[in-house]
């Protein structure tokens, strides 16, 4: 039995894992066939089942607490069941859905930590999608249309963000630590992504008044004079700002803010 890749003792039953020799044979066959067929593939696994760098780690309905230096994935369901026996990867009436705001917040949190969000879209028994599922995804698409440059072709920054929301590790493997929508982000939570000379600061909510981003203070990574321009992506409006040892203060008094996450594009010198 292992926990966090450390052997902690024998279990009462034989371990239900592949023997090492069979695992090597299986994975080698998979990658060799992909080369033979000129296909780009990824081997996705859960927990600590294979050695690092061989494949991509997947967390079922789970989110990492910090930035990973290997790319990882979460497969997240849109439905929020009341308990594990009720869970299913399909649509059922009276089972609530994650809101558009939750989906956007999770997306920005996951990618800021070097992750990929694989979203399960629950169908009805006839293969069609319910109205509320379509509504939430359409609203998320509208948000991405305005703010997508903070998502696509970006990379994590050296810190993922700041704010009061701490994510519980869960059952030692991060699996299911957001299964029941335990993680609720706030407007004080900021997440960062970067593309070249552009740093994107995503506020996971609608700020009240001006926004102070403490982690971007002038005594830390960005010094005075490093910031050239800041734009609110939702409106395209260029913002006034001040930058000192207390943080980066964005002036938002005349900006129409989004109800979901608000993204600020920071152009660096």
N, C-alpha and C positions, 0 to 999 in steps of 0.2 A: 504494500500500500504506500502511496506517495502523497505528499502535500506540497504544492509549489515546487515540484521536481525534486524534493528531498524524500528519501526513503524513511518512513516512520515506523515500520514494523509490519509483520505478517498479518493479513486479514484472516477471517474465519473461513472464507471461501477462496478457491483458486481465482487468481486475477484474470478478468475477462479481456486481456489485451493481447495483441498479436505478439508472437515471439519475434525477437529482433531480426532473425535471419529471414523470416517471411515478410516482415515489414520492409526490409531493404529490397528484397526481390520485387515486391509489389510496386514500391515507389520508383525503383529504377526502371521497371517496365513502363510505367506511366510516362515518365519523362523521356525515355528513349523513343517511345512511340510518337510522342508529340514532335520530337525532332525529325523523325522519319517522315511524318505527315506535314511538317512545316506549320505546325499549329502552336500558337502562344497559349500556354495553360498555366494554371496555378493550383497547387495542392493545398487544400484547406483542411485544417484539423482543429480539434477541440482540446482544451486543457494542455497538459504537457506530454502529449502522446508521441511526439517525434522530436529529434534534435533541433535546436535553433537553426534558422536560416534555410531549412529544407522546404518549409511551406509557410502558409499564412494562418495564424491563430484566429479562431472564430469563437466569439462569446455569444451564447444563446440568450437573447434578451438581457444582455449585460453591457456595462460600460466600464472602461478602465478609469482608475482614479488619477492617473498621471500620463505624461507623454511616454510612448513606447518608441524604442529606436529600431524596432522592426514593424513593418506595416501589419495591422491587424484588422479584423472585421467583426462587426456585430450584426447578427440577424435578428431584427427587431420586428415584432408583430404590431400591427396597428390597433388590435383589440387589447383591452385591459380586463382580463378575467378576475373574478373575486378570489379565486383559489386555483391551485394546480389541477385538481380533478376537472375543473370547468374549462381549462385551457384547450384551445384547438386552433389550428392555422387556417380557419375558415370563418365565415360570417355567421353569427347567431343573433337573433333579435334579443334586445334587453341587455346585451353585453356592450359596455361603453367602448368608444373609440378614443384613441389619442387625438387631441385637438391639433389643428394646424400649428398653433404656437408651440406645442410640445414637440412636434416633428421637426420644426425649424431649429428649436433650441438644441435638440439632440444631435441634429446634423452638424451644427457648428461646434458643439462640444466634441463630438467624435473626430471630426477632421482636424481640429486643433491639436488632438493628441495622436496624430498620425494614423487615424483609423478610417475605415470605410463603412458607411451605413448601408446595409442590405435590408430593405424594407419589405416586409410581407404584406401584400395587399389582399385582404380576405374576400374571396368570392362567395356568392350564394350557391346553393346546390345545383342551379341550372347553368352555372358558369358566368353569370352576369354579376355586375358590381352594384351594391346598394347606393342609393342617392347620397347618403351622408359620406360614404367613402369617396365617391366622385367629387363631392363638394370640398372635402378636406384636401384632397390631392390637387384639385384645381387651384385652391387658394395657395397651396405650397408652390405650385408652378408659377403663379403670379408673383409670389415673393422672389423666387429664383430668377424670374425674368428681369427684375430690377436689381437684385443683389448677387446674381450668379458669379460675377467675377471674383467675389470673395471665396468662392467654392471651387470652381473649375480651374485646373492648372495651377493650383496653389500648393503650398507646403506648410507644415507646422513652423512656427517661430520657435526660438529657444526656450520660451516659457509659453504654456498653453493659454494662460489667462490669469484672472484674479476674480475675487468675489467670495461670498459667504457659503456657497453651496459645496459641501463635501459629500462625496459619493462613498457609500459603505462598500467595503470590499465584497461582502456577501459570504458565500460558502468557500472561501479560500481560493476560488478560481475565477471570480467575477461573474460567473454564469448566474443569470436570473436576478442580478441585483437591481434591475429595472423592470422586472417581469410584471409587477403590479403598479407601474408608474410611481415607484417610490421616489424617484429623482424629480424634484420640482425646482426649476431654475428661477432666478429673480432678476429684476432690472439692475441689480448691483453686480451681476455676473458678466464678465467680459471674456471673450475668446478671440485669439489671434490666429490669422493665417497670413502668408506672405507670398508675393510673386515679384521677383526682381527688386526694384526700388519702391514697391508698393507694399505697405503694411496695412492689413485690414483688421480693424477692431470692431467686433460684433458685440453689441450690448443686447443681452438676451431678455429684452423687454422694452418698455417705453419709459425713458428717463423722465424724472420730475425736474424740470428746469435744466440748468447746465449740467454737463457730465464731466466729472473728474476721474481720469484714469490714472490711478496712483502708480501702477507699475511702469508707466512711461515717464516717470519723473526725470529731471535733467541730471540727477546724480547717478543714474543707473545706466541702462544700455544706450539710450538716446540722449545726447547732450544738447545744450542750447545751440540753435542754428542748424541742427540736423533735420528739422521738419520744414519742408518747403510749402506744403499746401494740404488742406483737409477738405474732403467732399463727403456729404451725406448721400449715399448711393440711392436711397429711396426717392429723393427729390432732385438730385443732381446739383444741389445748392452748395456753394463754397462757404466754409465756416470761418468765423473769427475764432481765434484760440490764444491761449497763453501757455507758456511752458516754463516751469521752474522746478525747484527741488521738491515741491509738494505733489507734482504730477502734471499731466496734460489736461488742461481745462477747456472743454469745448462749449462755445456759446450757442445755445439752442433756442433762444427766446423767440425767434421768428422763423423756425423750421417746423414744417408739418411732419410729425414723427409717425412711424409705423406702429401698429398695435402689436405686431410680432417683433422679432429682433430687428434692431437698427444697426446698419453697417456704416462705418466711417472709413473712407479710403484715405490713408496717410501717405503722401508723396515724400520720400526721403531724399535728401541731397546726396 
